[in-house]
Amino acid sequence: MGKNFTSINGGIILRWSLVQLFLTGLVMLVQPALWLVVFVMLLASALATYIVVEYIQKHRVIKIKFDEHPIDPTLQIANETLPYLRRGLNEETAYKTAEIILKISDVSAVAITDREKVLAYIGECSDHHKAGGPIITYATKQAVETGELIIIKDKKGLQCPDKNCTLQSAVIAPLICQGEVAGTVKLYQTSQGELQPAVVKLALAVAQLLGLQMELAELDRHAQLVTKAELDALHAQINPHFLFNTLNTIITYTRTDPENARRLLIRLASFFRQTLKRHGHFNTLREEIEYVNTYLILEKARFREKLKIQRSIDPALLDFNVPVLTLQPLVENAVKHGIQPKMGPGNIQISAKFVDGEMLFVITDDGVGIDNERLPRVSLPGFGSDSGVGLSNVNERLKSLYGEEYGLRIESEVDKGTKVYVRIPISDESHEKGGFTSEIKSINYR
């Protein structure tokens, strides 16, 4: 840019000099006596031209077109393929990925395979190169077995049985996921001979990129499996944990109040039926509250006047989805570790409301509280024997689903009680279709 500008300046000065010499010659021919005046004007004009040119050079604006500096194709491929490869490597995600690579890169065709078959093929000769079939190219099998980059320089090495195939060369890069070859990405060209270094580098970079995205997808899948395992563990914990005490309570009613014992048995059956029928990670807040209500009816029968319940649930929240078994373990923890050890009656408050675009749940008890030494650890996995198991399970699942910032917040003071705060973000998907309802079933705590 600097050289071009200097040449432009030189051209301007040269043209200016020729014009000035021509005009000076005319004046000297007509009026020779004015040579001194002409000389002074010539110097003044030269000085003015120099100043103008110097000003333009110092204040010039450099305009750069983005088209002249294209974005690295690997970065473009990374950006566009991320939403697909995070779902794992399958025929659908491979096709979308191959489509993006072909659009961005300067190659004739793109294929993506797993360890055994061709998942996707797009580009030249797609009439006979089809996805879904087994890998037939020896070079591809070699890349899968050895994890090495393979370059094919002629048509013979491609082993295509179609005589009219125009593909002449290819680079095959292994897809490495967690140290193992999961498949290959293949870039083809219709020109025979040495592949351009840029194409080889692109294949290697794309393979590394896709392998990394597959690893992220695998981590996501493992996180979901861990969340499901934690949920299954909590289901298993609730069944025996709660059954024995409730049955003992019902037995005590069979002689003194048979009708109440019958109602409690129905409630107990309902409780376990609700537990066993739960599939997936979410249900509506309405279902979660009904589950909590059933649990509290059974506990109220056991503790009688020792346990008092208050609740404040915003009806507009009832049709929003929440992670299953979010509130019941926290309420159970308040009963078992807050109210039960307390001398005299105790209160539990359950509230749910909108706060800053999120659902906020607060479980409050005025029980024995938690000392400052134990408080930071009660929500950690494995702390204590059975104390805090429900807390840690809910805490880990919330963080897994929504992020670290959505873990439980616990406030407690010895002999004054405990508050557990749960935040759940609201999204379009979190609302159950069908509209809001203001109906909340009343709880009969008899």
Secondary structure as GFF3:
##gff-version 3
##sequence-region A 1 446
A	DSSP	alpha_helix	2	30	.	.	.	ID=ss1
A	DSSP	three_ten_helix	32	34	.	.	.	ID=ss2
A	DSSP	alpha_helix	35	58	.	.	.	ID=ss3
A	DSSP	three_ten_helix	66	68	.	.	.	ID=ss4
A	DSSP	alpha_helix	73	85	.	.	.	ID=ss5
A	DSSP	alpha_helix	91	104	.	.	.	ID=ss6
A	DSSP	beta_strand	109	113	.	.	.	ID=ss7
A	DSSP	beta_strand	118	123	.	.	.	ID=ss8
A	DSSP	alpha_helix	138	146	.	.	.	ID=ss9
A	DSSP	beta_strand	150	152	.	.	.	ID=ss10
A	DSSP	alpha_helix	155	158	.	.	.	ID=ss11
A	DSSP	beta_strand	169	177	.	.	.	ID=ss12
A	DSSP	beta_strand	180	189	.	.	.	ID=ss13
A	DSSP	alpha_helix	197	256	.	.	.	ID=ss14
A	DSSP	alpha_helix	258	277	.	.	.	ID=ss15
A	DSSP	beta_strand	282	284	.	.	.	ID=ss16
A	DSSP	alpha_helix	285	303	.	.	.	ID=ss17
A	DSSP	three_ten_helix	304	306	.	.	.	ID=ss18
A	DSSP	beta_strand	307	313	.	.	.	ID=ss19
A	DSSP	three_ten_helix	315	317	.	.	.	ID=ss20
A	DSSP	beta_strand	321	323	.	.	.	ID=ss21
A	DSSP	alpha_helix	327	334	.	.	.	ID=ss22
A	DSSP	pi_helix	335	339	.	.	.	ID=ss23
A	DSSP	beta_strand	346	355	.	.	.	ID=ss24
A	DSSP	beta_strand	358	365	.	.	.	ID=ss25
A	DSSP	three_ten_helix	375	377	.	.	.	ID=ss26
A	DSSP	alpha_helix	389	402	.	.	.	ID=ss27
A	DSSP	three_ten_helix	404	406	.	.	.	ID=ss28
A	DSSP	beta_strand	409	413	.	.	.	ID=ss29
A	DSSP	beta_strand	417	425	.	.	.	ID=ss30
A	DSSP	three_ten_helix	428	430	.	.	.	ID=ss31
###
